[in-house]
Amino acid sequence: MLNYQDQDSLLKLLSKQLHKDVTCYAFGGNAMMFYGYKDETKDVDVLFETLDERDEFIRVLKILGYSEISAIKIYVPEKLKDPHAPIMFKRDESRFDLFVKKIFQTNLSPKMKEDLFAIHEYKDKYTLNVKVLRKEQLVILKAVTDRVNDFEDIKNIISKDQYFNWEYLTDEVLWQATHGDGWVLLDIEETMQELKKHTFIEEKWFQKLYNAR
C-alpha cells in the first residue's frame, strides 16, 4: 500500500529517471489521495495520451523493480477483450494500471483535459506532469473499471463532498456515449442505482440517462 507521502516520493523518484517529459492523468485511488478522500492505495491508475509516454513510464517502472502482471483476476473478463485494456505492473503491495488514450471504451474527453482538479509537477532534468481529474470524472471511471473496492471508493467520494455535481457527471456520460463508449451508460446507471441505497440522487438524473438510450 502507498500513502500520500509514499506516492509523492515514488513520483519524484520516477521523474529522476525520465529521458523525456511525460504527462499523465491520475484517476484512481492515487487521485483520491490528492483530494484527501483516501489515506492509502495499492492501485495507481494512470492514463497517457500517447504510447511513447507510456513506454517511457514503463521503462522507468522496470528500473525501479516493477514487473508486468496479468489483469485477468483484476478486471471483468469481457472488458479485458477491449484493445484499450491496461498494462499492469506490480512491486510488493503497490500496482500501476496504465492506460493509453482510453480507459477501455471511455475517451480522454475535452472536459477531462480542461476541468482538472490539480496539476502536480515532478521536475528533475525532465518533468513528470501528473494531472488529477475532477471528482465527477473519478466516479465515472471507477464505475467503468468496476474492480473490487471501486464502488466503496465511489461511496467515499460522494460522502466526503457536500456538493457533487450530477449534472456535470451525466453530461459527461452522454458525451462519452455519443463518442463510441458502448458501456458507460449501463455502468453509470448500475452504479447510481446501487448508490441510491446510500445517498439521495434526484430521479431526473436517471431519466436523463434513460432518455439517451
Phi, psi and omega in degrees: 000146177246131169266182185300317181293321176301314181297315180299316180294320180294318180293323175296318179295319176300316183297329182292339183262357184290146174255003179198163174293141179226134175242137178215166180244130179262132184215004181253214178300330176298318177293321180298328178292327176296329177282337190087013180281344188212143182272331181203162180206156171251347182255113177255104183264126185225135178243131179248153177276336183226153175296323180301318180292320177295319180299321178293320178297317178297318179304317181288320177303318180295322176300324182276005174097010177278143180236147180290139179231167179281147178264004189301318184271001184259320185245159175302130184307321180300322182287332180290347175283346181289139180296344180256025172293157185280159163261137188239141179228142184223145170217124184054238183256015177247145184221138174253127173252114190250121180246156175232127174069320180221156167257098191057244181267356185276124186282154165283096190276165175304321180293324177299319181288327188268319189264062184278149173283319183196160171233125178247124180254127176247105190253134166223232173294322175240168187244134169259112178263119179250112182260122184265123184286157177297151187301324178296325176291323178301317180296314179302312186288329175289328174294324181288316182289323169053050177261172173304131178080353178296320179293323177298322176295320178298314177301321180297315179299312183297318185288333184266000180242121183291333178229104175258129189270093180291331177296316178299314181299312183291326175299317179294320179299316179295321176299314180299318182296325180276355178243031167103359180274105184277354184251337195297322180299313180292317180301313182289319179300314179297320179295316180294322177298319178292322180295332180302338178286345187239339183208161180275129175231125181298142183298333183297333180285327173293316181298324178299320177289320179298321182293341182277350182282000000 
